[in-house]
Amino acid sequence: MLVNLTEVFTNDGCVQELDVPFEEDCFVSPFGTFPVREKNPVTLRLSHLGVSKALAEGSVKLTLVLACDRCLSNVEYPFDFDFHIKLASPDYAGADRDDYECSFLEGNHLNVDELIRAEILFNWPEKVLCHEDCKGICKVCGKNLNDGACGCDDFVPDPRMAVIKDFLNVNKEV
């Protein structure tokens, strides 16, 4: 959704408070495509910082369906974060231009969906688990071990002992 910032960029002391809907039904990222299970409107406060400059502050609460990193089960993961971003209009040419963000702007309009997508990526979890003691999947058959044992032989010999095993096999008396 686009929010017009012209009034905030041009009027001293201008403050706008808005509730803007997050319009995406799924989140597409380099990690994959994830359905949005729950979404609340983005609470947005826009404040004038100077000619052609504004501060965007806000918060968002979303729930995405992610895959557990161990067993690949679906996990509802809540994203609840606040953001503070200094914005400058495309025509701003001040010396401090590098201190302001322009990538979320289309002309004098703030693209709220792009801003939220960037914040989700910034707040992406390092590891997603369905529960702390998730057992993962069997390396042999792929069964979810949280549902019970599969019966596969999962013995993996220590590769550091291979030389000793070879030595014993060569020198074994028949």
Secondary structure, 3 states (H helix, E strand, C coil): CEEECHHHHHCCCCEEEEEECCCCCEEEECCEEEEEEEECCEEEEEEEEECCEEEEEEEEEEEEEEECCCCCCEEEEEEEEEEEEEEECCCCCCCCHHHCECCCEECCEEEHHHHHHHHHHHCCCCCCCCCCCCCCECCCCCCEHHHCCCCCCCCCCCHHHHHHHHHHHHCCCC
